[in-house]
Amino acid sequence: ALEVEIDGVANLLPLPDISAPTWRLKAFEDMLDAVVCAWVGAVAIEGRCIPHGDEDAAIWIPVSVGR
């Protein structure tokens, strides 16, 4: 689904094989988390997120723009 938002991300972040060692799966998870966080930050700067929280902390959720 992230490929719809970030062209080419699937090629740059290929899924590891399910039989990969746990350290490799964790490394993939960390990289994917970093990409998602960067994407949400960029979308928030563009004004396409809704914050859910309060004045001290929030989780920013991207909103759909007709996709």
C-alpha positions in Angstrom: 0.0 0.0 0.0 2.9 2.4 0.6 3.9 2.0 -3.0 0.8 4.0 -3.9 2.3 7.0 -1.9 6.0 6.5 -2.5 6.9 5.4 -6.0 9.6 2.8 -6.0 9.5 2.0 -2.3 8.7 -1.7 -3.0 11.9 -2.1 -5.0 14.0 -0.3 -2.3 12.5 -2.2 0.6 11.8 -5.8 -0.6 10.0 -8.1 1.8 12.3 -10.6 3.6 11.7 -14.3 3.2 9.5 -15.7 6.0 12.3 -18.1 6.9 14.8 -15.3 7.4 16.5 -15.1 10.8 14.7 -13.0 13.4 17.5 -10.3 13.3 16.9 -9.8 9.6 13.1 -9.6 10.1 13.7 -7.0 12.9 16.0 -5.0 10.6 13.3 -4.9 8.0 10.7 -3.9 10.5 12.9 -1.0 11.7 13.5 0.2 8.1 9.8 0.0 7.3 9.0 1.9 10.4 11.5 4.7 9.5 10.0 5.0 6.0 6.4 5.1 7.3 7.4 7.7 9.9 9.1 9.9 7.3 6.1 9.6 5.0 3.7 10.6 7.7 5.9 13.5 8.6 5.9 14.7 5.0 2.2 14.3 4.7 1.6 16.2 8.0 3.7 19.1 6.7 1.5 19.2 3.6 -1.5 19.5 5.8 -2.9 16.1 4.9 -3.0 14.6 8.4 -5.4 14.7 11.3 -3.9 14.7 14.8 -5.5 12.4 17.4 -4.5 13.4 20.9 -4.2 16.5 23.0 -2.1 19.6 23.3 0.8 17.6 24.7 1.0 14.6 22.3 -0.8 13.3 19.2 -0.7 10.5 16.7 -0.9 12.0 13.2 -3.1 10.0 10.8 -2.9 10.7 7.0 -6.2 11.4 5.4 -7.2 10.0 2.0 -7.3 12.3 -0.9 -9.6 10.3 -3.1 -7.4 7.2 -3.7 
